[in-house]
């Protein structure tokens, strides 16, 4: 049996009514996260990348998206309507509700008013946002968020009926939520389905509605939920909590809660993927003679030896001191770029010492201030 595809909106983490820009933005973030070049050998990331591209291909195309919204995955299947153009024998489809026709053919499996209109329906997916620090994103954390969501009414257990009463099966649609309607005439006669007007498509009639939920079977509540933010998450990514969204209808499962994560920038580090970048300033003396430094990392300070004669702009790698991979496979590296600070405001004694050094290097020939200035100019150009 083929694996059932996930809802394309769920794949991209957007609501069904999302605009083109929102869909494009969500796609770019996810495509970057799961791109094979950034996840070499990761089959799970490769599968997600393909799924993301498939979802974007459909939702970014106006016509394909319209068919998907009406018929689901079947509406964008390459074989949809195969058999010589119009699958309905050349009949003018302009005035016909395709949802009704497919509902009458397949029992409502294509949405839009079939025999399963009153069947179990998945609850709405909800969105929330959380802001975390640079370090919390690197190592993961738990955050408590507040959401307002619909939940199954405890008083009637979702039935919508007052305690001690039951709903009546709708006599018009016999509990299906839809009624069959004969349309057309002569050789163009056909049967379609439409939502039952007597029960509003629910398949039941409630004579004594539950006072707690007014017969809807659900109530809105404010809940505090603890969400675990995985180590290595990046700014703009999201965490999905299955079953923490809105309550399902007619016994259907609850939707998901999708939390968008914003990461506050660090005043010390800069991040790109799993790599961390740091600029370390050293004195002219340290660059020439070398030194043992304490380099800041997200794990704390580490000792590191600066080699003699290090040039300004030189970058060194600290392996394994970057951000953990969000899929749990290893860590990135930290890159340290050395910047040599040129001394300022030297007194006479300091200048004479530097002039003596420059003379031994053959960089100045006299004792004038101009000669010393030329020495520092050469140092700056070498950077």
ABEGO torsion letter per residue (X at the ends): XBBBBBBAAAAAGBBAABBAAAAAAAAAAAAAAABAAABBGBAAAAAAAAAAAAAAAAAABAAAAAAAAAAEAAAABAABGBGGEBAAGGBBAAABBAAAAAAAAAGGAAEGGBAAAABBBBBBBBBBBBBBBAAAAAAEBBBBBBBBBBBBBAAAGGAGBBBGBBBBBBAAAGGAGBBBBBBEBEAABBBBBBBBAAAGGAGBBBABBBAAAGGAGBBBBBBBBBBBBBBGBBBGBBBBBBGABBBBBGGBBBBBBBBBBBBBBBAABBBBEABBBBBBBBBAAAAAAEBBBBBBBAAEBBBBBBBBGBBBGBBBBBBGABBBBAAGBEBBBBBBBBBBBBBBGBBAAAAAAAAAAAAAAGABABABAAAAAAAAAAAAAAX
